[in-house]
Amino acid sequence: MIALTRLNGQKFVLNAELIRTIEESPDTIITLVSGEHLVVLETSKEMIRRVIEYERHLRRLCPPA
């Protein structure tokens, strides 16, 4: 899950695994696998950093095989 902010300042968390695309035009628009669109204050660069951080966190939770 990554923390994000809607344009109105409302904070929410999003399951990063549901993201299909992220684009800036100039607002950052997230398209989910369901086709739903979300507009957020964070830049695409910041979102990518948060998704990578989230994925790294998940890998630390899994014990080595």
C-alpha positions as CSV (number, residue, x, y, z in Angstrom):
1,M,0.0,0.0,0.0
2,I,1.2,3.5,-0.8
3,A,0.0,6.7,0.8
4,L,-1.2,9.4,-1.7
5,T,-3.1,12.7,-1.7
6,R,-6.1,13.7,-3.8
7,L,-6.2,17.2,-5.4
8,N,-8.5,18.3,-2.5
9,G,-5.9,17.4,0.1
10,Q,-7.6,14.2,1.2
11,K,-5.1,11.4,2.1
12,F,-5.7,7.8,1.1
13,V,-3.8,4.6,0.6
14,L,-3.7,2.6,-2.6
15,N,-2.7,-1.0,-3.3
16,A,0.3,-0.5,-5.6
17,E,-0.4,-3.8,-7.3
18,L,-3.6,-2.3,-8.8
19,I,-1.8,0.4,-10.8
20,R,-1.8,-0.1,-14.6
21,T,-0.3,3.3,-15.7
22,I,0.8,6.6,-14.2
23,E,0.9,9.7,-16.4
24,E,1.3,13.5,-15.9
25,S,-0.6,16.0,-17.9
26,P,0.1,18.2,-15.8
27,D,-1.8,16.5,-12.9
28,T,-0.7,13.0,-12.1
29,I,-3.3,10.5,-13.3
30,I,-3.3,6.9,-12.1
31,T,-5.2,4.3,-14.1
32,L,-6.0,1.1,-12.2
33,V,-6.4,-2.4,-13.6
34,S,-10.1,-1.9,-13.2
35,G,-10.0,1.1,-15.6
36,E,-10.8,3.6,-12.8
37,H,-8.8,6.9,-12.9
38,L,-7.4,8.7,-9.8
39,V,-5.9,12.2,-9.9
40,V,-3.3,12.9,-7.2
41,L,-0.9,15.6,-6.1
42,E,2.2,13.4,-6.1
43,T,4.4,13.4,-9.2
44,S,4.9,10.2,-11.2
45,K,8.6,10.2,-10.1
46,E,7.5,10.3,-6.4
47,M,4.9,7.5,-7.0
48,I,7.5,5.3,-8.7
49,R,9.8,5.8,-5.7
50,R,7.0,4.8,-3.3
51,V,6.0,1.7,-5.4
52,I,9.7,0.6,-5.4
53,E,9.9,1.1,-1.6
54,Y,6.6,-0.9,-1.2
55,E,8.0,-3.8,-3.3
56,R,11.2,-3.8,-1.3
57,H,9.3,-3.9,1.9
58,L,7.3,-7.0,0.6
59,R,10.5,-8.8,-0.3
60,R,11.9,-8.3,3.2
61,L,8.7,-9.9,4.7
62,C,9.3,-13.1,2.7
63,P,11.7,-15.6,4.4
64,P,14.5,-16.9,2.1
65,A,13.7,-20.3,0.5
